[in-house]
Amino acid sequence: MMHVKRDFEVKLSKNEVVAPVMPIQENRLPLSNLDLLLPPVDVGVFFCYKKPENFTFESMVVVLKKALTQTLVSYHAFAGELVKNAYGEPELLCNNRGVDFVEAMADIELKDLDLYNPDATVEGKLVPKRKQGLLAIQATQLKRGGMVVACTFSHQVADAYSANMFLISWAEMALSKPLSQIPSFRRSILFPRDPTSYDVSVGNMYVPISALPQPEADDQRSDADDDDDDDDDDEIAISRIYYIKSDRINDLQLLANTENDSSCSRRKRTKLEAFSAFLWKMIAIGEFTRTDKFCRLGIVVDGRTRLINGDENQAKLIEPYFGNVLSIPFGEKKIKELKERPLSWIANEIHEFLDAAVTKEHFLGLIDWVEVHRPEPGRAKIYCARASEDEPAVVVSSGQHFPVKKMNFGWGEPCFGSYHFPWRGKSGYVMPMPSPKGNGDWIVYMHLLKGQLELIENNAANVFSPLTSEYLCLN
């Protein structure tokens, strides 16, 4: 592995608020029922660029800011703030406040960034902290002309699909292209039914926060938890970024589709199902003394295609919708069983619990479930695992539509991009994304317990390779 540098310094040189070039009339926009399921967490994303030939850092920042002022006209929600309504629920105040835009300088070259260890090089340095607004952006100049462009947004306002829409529009605006998709904020698309109705399976996936163990009802780690974690390094959650070669992914899919039970549905298991099965098994293998306990795995499902369900008119409404349209079904199996069973059996179990959430009725029922419990918020059960339960849990979110190849602002495509989500929940979080090489490889962001990551690296080094500058051809 090439020499990497972690103790570099980042100096902030400028901080301003970038507002829409055409302000809209101030108004309030309610969050949808599906937005209300999200805890108050932030999501980061960053893109790395090599030194361009015809741009200075200052000229690139000018392009970014000008395009941003224009893009925020369509994405006015990102230029507002979160406030409380009369019932104590969060809602959007579209007041043209704008977006915090930070310019910075880092005394490190792009090739020396330790992207494998984003906790040391990205967190608190290259990805900004969101403060008053809903979106924060940082442009960081690197030594020898490289640059990192990073954003942090409120998950209560946007899911990855919505953030991707914004990012693509921002790049298109910089190139003076017409926007390929105009966002819609039409909340009526996700209104509850009258009368409301939902299947019992929804209640098995979600829970009102009053039913959660106290005092951690907001799903956030307390300071006391952090102090306890110091006693056991293996129980500290850390972030890592890996790459997986396309042939390894294909091998996992082949294993996941191997016949082992004639009674199982034999529809081909997807690459994501195969990867998730392998990850589930790896985490279980690391549990040596708690084999009688359960291990949970959840997969984030985007409801847009499910709500469309072949209806072209509905597609025109939901495809450009800006907001959260997510559900997180999960399964739980005994650790002993996950250790002993073959990958194909585990992949079948994943396919089975996903089946309950990939229908139009599931998402309509989830919207109704939230309505029945309002104004009390609900949370996905997979996110509510308690450390005292001593049972591991992980959520996999597919980032296969991550637009790394589309983030060209005029000086070329990024040489790397990734989500950055070191959230403080009890469950692990894993997101596979396409490699910027466009060759079928995956980039995988993982936020798991240190002991779990060490075990995965030791037992699955032929699958998970630490991200290096050599792989990204930065030397």
N, C-alpha and C positions, 0 to 999 in steps of 0.2 A: 504494500500500500504506500502511496506517495506520502511525503511529509504533509501534515495538515496543521493548521494553526487555530487554536481555540481562544487564546488570551488576547485577541485583538481588541482595539478600541474603536467605538463608533461615536462620532461627534455630530450632534444635531446642529445644522447650520441655519435652518429656517423652518418656521412653523406658521402656516396660515390656514384660513378657512376658504375653501373653494366652493362657491355657490352656483346654482344654475344660471345660465346666461339670460334666460327668460323666466323670471319668477312666476309661480302660480299663486292664485288667491289662497290664503291660509284656510285649511280645512282639516277636519279629523277623519281618519280612516280606520274603522274597526279592524282588529285582527280577526281572521277566520277561526272557526272552531278548531281547525287543525293547527293553526299557529299557537293557539292557547295550550297545546299539549307540550310545547317546547319549554324547557327550563331556561333561565337567563344565562346562557353561555354564549361565548364568542367563537367564531371560526376564523382561522387565518389561512392565507394562500400567498405564495410568493413565486416569482419568476426570475430566473437568472439570465443575463444577457452578456455575450462577449462584447469586446470593444468594437463599435462600428467604425467604418472608415470616414464617413462624412458627417458625423454628429459629435458634438461635445456633450458633456453631462448637462450643461446649462440649456443647450438647445433641445435636448430630449425632454427635460422637465417642462419646458415651454409647451412642447407638443402634448405631453401628458395632461397638463393643466387645462389647456385650451379645449382638448377633446373631452375632458371631464366636465367642464362647464356646459358643454353642448349635450353630453350624454345624460346629465342629471335633469334635463328638461323632460325627457321621457321617463327617467327613473327617479321621479321627484320624491318617492318614498324614502330613498336612501339619503336625501338631503334634509330629512326631518328629524324628529326626536320621538322617543317612547315616553308616553305619559300614562296616567291612570284615569280610567273613566269613573263614573259615579258608583260603580259596583266594585271598584278596586281592581279591575282587569286592565292589563296593558292595552294601549291602542296607539296608533300613529298620529302624531301631530305634524302635518305637512306644512311647515312654516318657512321653507327655503333657508333653513339655518346653514346648510352646506356641509361639506366634508372636510375633516381635518387632514391637511396634506403636509407631511414632514419631509424635509430634505436633509440628508445626512451624508457623512463621509466615513469610510471605514479603512483603516490602515492594513488592508489585506488584499491579496489578489484572488480572483475568482477561483483559480486552480487550487488555491490553498484552503478554501473553505471546507470544513469537515461536515459535509451535508449528511453523512451517515449519523452524526450525533447532533441533531437540530436543537436539542436542549442547550448545548453550549454555544452554537454558532448562530442560530436563528432566533430562538426565544429571547425576548428582551433586547435584541440588537437589530435584527433586520425586519422583523414583523412588528408593526406598531401596536400599542395598546389603544383600544377604543375607549373614548372618554364620554363626552356629552352626546355626540351624534350617534348615528347608526352605522357609519362606515368611516374607517380611518385608513389613510394611504401613506406609505413611506417609499421614497425613492432614495436609494443609497448608492453613492459613487464609490467604486472599489479602485484599488491601486491598478494602474496601467489601463484604465478606461472601462473596465467592466461595470455592470450595474445590476442591482436587485430592485425590482418593483414588487411591493407587498401590500396586501389589504387585510383588514380585520373587520368583520361584519357581525351584526347581531343575528344569531340563529333564530330568534323569535320572529324575525321579520322575513328571512329568506332561507330557503334550503339550497343545496348545492346546485340544483337545476336553475334556480333563479339567479344565483350568484354567477353561474356560467353565462347566462343570458346577458347580464350586465357587463361582464368582462369582455365578451365577444363584441358587444355594442360599442364599448369604449375603444377597442382596437379598430373597429370599422370606422368610427368617427374620426380617429386620428389619421386614417388613410382617405378621408373624405368620401367614404363609401356610404350608400344608403343602408340603414339598419336592416339586417336580414330578418329581424323579429322585433316588433313594437310590443313592449310589455303591457299586460292588462292587469288591472287591480279590481276587477269585477267580483266582489265578494259574494254576490248572489249565486255564483256557480257552486259555492260550497255551503249554501244555506241548508239547515236541517229540514227534514220532512215533517209533515203534520198529518197524522200523529207520528211521533218518533218511534223507531223500532231498531233493535240491534240484536245480533246473535250473542249467545253466551260466550263465544270465543273471544269477542271484543273485551268482555270483562275479565277474561283470563290473561289478556295482554296489557291492559291498562288498569290503573288504580287511582282513586281520588287521593290527594296528598294527605288528607286526614287519616287515611288508613296506613300511612307509612310510619315506621318507627320514628319516634322523636329523639333528639331535636333536629335530625338531619332531613327534615321534610323537603328541603329545597334541592336535595340530591347533590349538595356541594360538600366537599371535605371540610371538616372543622379544623381549627388550629390544633386542638387536642389530638386529632387523628394524625396530623403532620408530625407532632412531637412523638407519638407512639411509633410512627414509621421509622424514626431515626434509630430505634432499637434493633431493627432488622432490615438491613440494606436490601435483601431480596424482596421485601414488601413495599419498596419505593417504586412508584410508577414513573417510567422514563419513556422517551421517544427515540425511535430509530427509523432510518430509511434504508430500504434494501432494494435490489433489483432481482427479478426472477426471469431467467431465460425462457423464451417461448417454448423450447422443447421440453423444459421441465413442467411448464403449465400443461402442455399436451399430455405428458406422461401421467400427471395427476388426474386429468380428465379420463384417460384410458382406464386407470385403476378404478375410478369412481363408477365406470360403466361396465365393470366386470361382473358377469352373472354370479350371484351367490344365493339368490332366493327367488325361486320361480314364481312365488306369489306376489312379488313386488312389481309395481308398474315399471316397465322398461323403457319409458321415454328417456332419451338421451339426457344425461345430467350435464348441466352447463359448466363452463370453466369456473364460474364464481362458486357454484355449489361444490365442485371438486376441491377448490382451494379452501373454502370454508370448512369442509369436512377434514381436510388435512390439518388445518390450524386447530380445530376442535380436538382432534386426536393428540396433537403435539402438546397442547396445554394439559390435557388429561394425563399424558405420560409423565409429566413433571410432578404429579401428585403421588407421593410415595406412601403417606400415612393416612390419607383421607379417602381411600378408595370407595368407602360406603356412602360418601356424600355425592351431591350432584354438581355438575358443571353445566352452565348455561351458555348458549350461543344464539345471538339474534342477528338478523339481517335486515338492513333498511330497504324498504320497498317504496319506490316512487309510484304514487297512485294515478298519475296523469293518464298513462295508457290504459289503466284499468277503468277509469271513469269514462274514457272515450268509448271503449268496448265496441269498436267498429262503427260508431256513429260519427260521420263526417262533420255534421253541424256541431256536435259536442267538441270535436277535435279543434275546430276553429276557436272555440271559447277557452279550452283548457290548456292547449299547447303554449300560448303566450302568457299564461297566468303567472304572476309574480307573488310568491309566498310559499308556505310549507304545504306540501301535499304528500306526506310521508306516513308510513306505519312501520312498526318494528316487531314483527312476529318473532318468536323465539322458541327454542326447544330446550329441554333439560333432561340429561341422562346421567345415570350413575357413572362415576369416574371409572370404576372397574369395567363396566360394559364398553365404554369408549376405548379403553385400552385393549380389550380383547377382540372387539369386532373389527372386520376388515373395512377399508375405506369406502367400499361400495355400499355397505350397510349404513354407514354414517351419512353418506351422501343421500341415500334414500330417505333417511329420517329428516334431513334438512329439507328435501323436496316436499315431504309430507307436511311439515309445519308451515312452509311457505304457501302451500296450496290454500290455506285458510285465509290468506291476506292478499292474494293476487286477483281478486274479483271486484267488480263494481259494487256489489252488495256489501262487501267488507268496509269499503271506504265510506259509503253512505251510512252504514251502521256506526262507524267510528265518529262521524260528524254528529249523528244523533246521540251517541253516548255522551259526548262532551256537552251537548245542549241540556241533557237531563241533569247533569251534575253542576252546571254553571250556577253561580259564579265561582264555585270551588274548582281550582284547576286539577287536572289529572296528569299522570306521568306514565311513561312506558315502564312496565315492571322490570324489564331487563336492565334499565338504568338504576334501579332502586335496590340493587344488591347491597347488603350491609357487610362490613368487614367482620362483624361478630358472627355472621353465619358461616364464615370460614369456607365459603364455596366460590370458586372462580366463575367469572362471567366475562364475555367479550362480545362486542357488537362489530359486525362487518358492514361497511358501507361501500358500495361499488362506485368508484370514480372513473369508470371507463369512458364517460363522456367529458372528462376533464379537458378543457380546450387548449392544451399547451401548444399545439401546432397553430392555433389561430391567434395567438397573442403577439402579433406583429404590429407594432405601432409605427413602422416605417424604417426601422433599423435592423430588421431581420427577426426570425423566430427565436424564442428562448432556447437556450441550450439545456435548460432544466426548469421544471416547475413542480410544485407539490402543495397539497393542503398541509396545514399545520394546526393540530387540534389537541394540545396537551391539556384537555379538560380535567376537572378535579372530581369527576364522578368515581363511583366504586367499580364500574365495569371498564374493561379494556376497550380500546377503539382501534380498528384496523381499516385502512382504505387502500385498495389496489387501484392504480391508475395506469394509463398507457405510457410507455416510455417515449421520451421526445425523439428517439431514433425512428419511431414508426415502423419497427420491425417485428411487432408482436410481443416483445418483452413487456414486463410489468414493472412499474415502480410501486413499492408498497410502503406506505407510512404506517408505523405501528406504535401504539401507546399502550404498553403493558407493564406488568410488574417486572422489575429487574431480573428476578429469578426466572420468570417465564421466558424472557428474551434470551437469557443466557442458555437456557435449556434448548430453545429452538435453534440457536446458533450452533450448539454442540451436536444436536441430533439431526439437524436438517440443513447442514452447511451446503449440501449439494443442491438445495432449492433456494434458500435465502442467501444472497451475496451482499455484503455491506456495500453501499453506494460509494464509488470512488471517482476521482477526477479522471482516471484512466478510462473508466467505462463511459464517461460523458465526453471523452476526447477534448479535455480542457488544457492539456499540456502543450 
